[in-house]
C-alpha cells in the first residue's frame, strides 16, 4: 500500500518555518494559541459538504519528526539560525486537537478542526492539515452530490487513471466511498480500505479479438458469475447488444448462469440505453443491468434520468476524482485566540472588507441542534468552548450573524444539542480510534437522514444556518468596533 506512515513533517510551506523561527526568537516557544480550520463555501453551490481525511491526518501527525536530512536541508537555505534548527531537531508535539468526525455533514464558517498548543507547533501543522482535509472533503462532497443525483442506483468510482497523482487516486477512492460510492476501480484502495472493487473490460479487450463476439465469449467463459460486457466498441445497437445477447444465450445459459449486464461508454446514453433495455427484455434478460460511464457527473446523471435513460448503475471517473467543476475545497486555517499570562484566552479576529473572510474569534466549539420530535437538523451553533446550555429549560434564540433580523426561537424542551468537535490529540498523544471506512460511510448515510430534503437539492439548496451564540456575537462585534477606532 502507499506508505501512509511516511514522515510528512516537511510537507509545509516555507513561511510557516520562517514565522516559527520568528516566534522562537521572540520567546514565544511556550505561547499557547488556538487555530481553526474552516471553509467558506460549499463546492459546486451545494447545501453541505462531507468531512473526510481525519485518519490520514492522524497518521501524519503521529509520525512528525525532523530528520537529520531535513535539518541539513534547512541549514543549507541559510534562512535559519542554529537555535531554531536545534528546536526542530528536538521537536515534539504537545498540541490538543479536536475535529469533526469523518462522514459528518459540515457547513461553511464552522471550525472543522481546532488546534490548541504552542504557537510554533500550531503553525507548523498548517499545510499538512489543509492539504489532507481539503482534498478528501472535496472528493467526499463531490461523490455525495453524484450519489444523491443517482437516487439509489449504485455509483462506481472509476477515476484512478485521471487523478492528479497516486495519492489523489488512492485517497480519492477512500473519500468517494465515504461520500456514498458503492465501489472503486482502484485495486490498492479496495484492498487497503475494504472497499468493494469493480470493473469489467476496456475497449482494447474487444479490439484484441478477431470479432466482438469472440471477445464477449471469452470473457463470459472466464467470468460467468460477473459478466458485464462493454457494448460500444463498434456499434451498440447493431453489433454490441446483439452479440452480448448471443453470448448470454450460448455461453451463460448452458452453465445455468444469468448475465450481470452490459455497459455503455459513449454515444447518446439516454437513447441507447432505452433501446438496449428493450432488446435485453425481449431476449428474456429483464434482470440484466445497464451500466453507463463516459464523463458523467451529477448534472448529466440528473438530465439522463429526466430523459428516461434505462441505466441501472453509473461509473463516474474524471469529474468525480478531480471534482472537475470545482477543483478546490478552499479550507483555511486561521488564528482564533492566544492565551494570556492569566491562562485566559484572548480572542483574535481577522478583518476584511469581504464579509465571509472575517473570522470568528475565540476558543470555540460547535453544537448541532436537532428538533427533539423529528430528529431533523435545525442549525449549527458556534460558541465559546466554556459555554453551557440547558436544553430542557432554556429557550434558545437562533439568529443569522450576518442578517441578525432573521431569528428563530426554540423553546426549552423542543430541541437537543450535540457537540461536534471531538478530542483527537491530547498533549500530543492520539486519543481517538478511527472507525473503518465502511463504518464511516454508514455513519455518513445515517447523518444525511437528519438533513431536510431541501438542503439536499442539487439546484438552489436550502441553506443550513450556522449561527453564533450571543456571547460570541457580542465579542465579535466588540472587536470589529474597536478595530475602527
Rosetta blueprint (number, residue, H / E / L):
1 X L
2 X L
3 X L
4 X L
5 X L
6 X L
7 X L
8 X L
9 X L
10 X L
11 X L
12 X L
13 X L
14 X H
15 X H
16 X H
17 X H
18 X H
19 X H
20 X H
21 X H
22 X H
23 X H
24 X H
25 X H
26 X H
27 X L
28 X L
29 X L
30 X L
31 X L
32 X E
33 X E
34 X E
35 X E
36 X E
37 X E
38 X E
39 X L
40 X L
41 X L
42 X L
43 X H
44 X H
45 X H
46 X L
47 X L
48 X L
49 X E
50 X E
51 X L
52 X L
53 X L
54 X H
55 X H
56 X H
57 X H
58 X H
59 X H
60 X H
61 X H
62 X L
63 X L
64 X L
65 X L
66 X L
67 X L
68 X H
69 X H
70 X H
71 X H
72 X H
73 X H
74 X H
75 X H
76 X H
77 X L
78 X L
79 X L
80 X L
81 X L
82 X H
83 X H
84 X H
85 X H
86 X H
87 X H
88 X H
89 X H
90 X L
91 X L
92 X L
93 X L
94 X L
95 X L
96 X E
97 X E
98 X E
99 X E
100 X E
101 X L
102 X L
103 X L
104 X L
105 X E
106 X E
107 X L
108 X L
109 X L
110 X L
111 X L
112 X L
113 X E
114 X E
115 X E
116 X E
117 X E
118 X E
119 X H
120 X H
121 X H
122 X H
123 X H
124 X H
125 X L
126 X H
127 X H
128 X H
129 X H
130 X H
131 X H
132 X H
133 X H
134 X H
135 X H
136 X H
137 X H
138 X H
139 X H
140 X H
141 X H
142 X H
143 X H
144 X H
145 X H
146 X H
147 X H
148 X H
149 X H
150 X H
151 X L
152 X L
153 X L
154 X L
155 X E
156 X E
157 X E
158 X L
159 X L
160 X H
161 X H
162 X H
163 X L
164 X L
165 X L
166 X H
167 X H
168 X H
169 X H
170 X H
171 X H
172 X H
173 X H
174 X H
175 X H
176 X H
177 X H
178 X H
179 X H
180 X L
181 X L
182 X L
183 X E
184 X E
185 X L
186 X L
187 X H
188 X H
189 X H
190 X H
191 X H
192 X H
193 X H
194 X L
195 X L
196 X L
197 X E
198 X L
199 X L
200 X L
201 X L
202 X L
203 X H
204 X H
205 X H
206 X H
207 X H
208 X H
209 X L
210 X L
211 X L
212 X H
213 X H
214 X H
215 X H
216 X H
217 X H
218 X H
219 X H
220 X H
221 X H
222 X H
223 X L
224 X L
225 X L
226 X L
227 X L
228 X E
229 X E
230 X E
231 X L
232 X L
233 X L
234 X L
235 X L
236 X H
237 X H
238 X H
239 X H
240 X H
241 X H
242 X H
243 X H
244 X H
245 X H
246 X H
247 X H
248 X H
249 X H
250 X H
251 X H
252 X H
253 X H
254 X H
255 X H
256 X L
257 X L
258 X L
259 X L
260 X L
261 X E
262 X E
263 X E
264 X E
265 X L
266 X L
267 X L
268 X L
269 X H
270 X H
271 X H
272 X H
273 X H
274 X H
275 X H
276 X H
277 X H
278 X H
279 X H
280 X H
281 X H
282 X H
283 X L
284 X L
285 X L
286 X L
287 X L
288 X L
289 X E
290 X E
291 X E
292 X E
293 X L
294 X L
295 X L
296 X L
297 X L
298 X H
299 X H
300 X H
301 X H
302 X H
303 X H
304 X H
305 X H
306 X H
307 X L
308 X L
309 X L
310 X L
311 X L
312 X L
313 X E
314 X E
315 X E
316 X E
317 X L
318 X H
319 X H
320 X H
321 X H
322 X L
323 X L
324 X L
325 X L
326 X L
327 X L
328 X L
329 X L
330 X L
331 X L
332 X E
333 X E
334 X E
335 X E
336 X E
337 X E
338 X E
339 X E
340 X L
341 X L
342 X L
343 X L
344 X L
345 X E
346 X E
347 X E
348 X L
349 X L
350 X L
351 X L
352 X L
353 X L
354 X L
355 X H
356 X H
357 X H
358 X L
359 X L
360 X L
361 X L
362 X L
363 X L
364 X E
365 X E
366 X E
367 X E
368 X E
369 X E
370 X E
371 X E
372 X L
373 X L
374 X L
375 X L
376 X L
377 X E
378 X E
379 X E
380 X E
381 X E
382 X E
383 X E
384 X E
385 X L
386 X L
387 X L
388 X L
389 X L
390 X L
391 X L
392 X L
393 X L
394 X L
395 X L
396 X E
397 X E
398 X E
399 X E
400 X L
401 X L
402 X L
403 X L
404 X L
405 X L
406 X L
407 X E
408 X E
409 X E
410 X E
411 X L
412 X L
413 X L
414 X L
415 X E
416 X E
417 X E
418 X E
419 X E
420 X L
421 X E
422 X E
423 X E
424 X E
425 X E
426 X E
427 X L
428 X L
429 X E
430 X E
431 X L
432 X L
433 X L
434 X L
435 X L
436 X L
437 X H
438 X H
439 X H
440 X H
441 X H
442 X H
443 X H
444 X H
445 X H
446 X H
447 X H
448 X H
449 X L
450 X L
451 X L
452 X L
453 X H
454 X H
455 X H
456 X H
457 X L
458 X L
459 X L
460 X L
461 X L
462 X L
463 X L
464 X L
465 X L
466 X E
467 X E
468 X E
469 X L
470 X H
471 X H
472 X H
473 X H
474 X H
475 X H
476 X H
477 X H
478 X H
479 X H
480 X H
481 X H
482 X H
483 X H
484 X L
485 X L
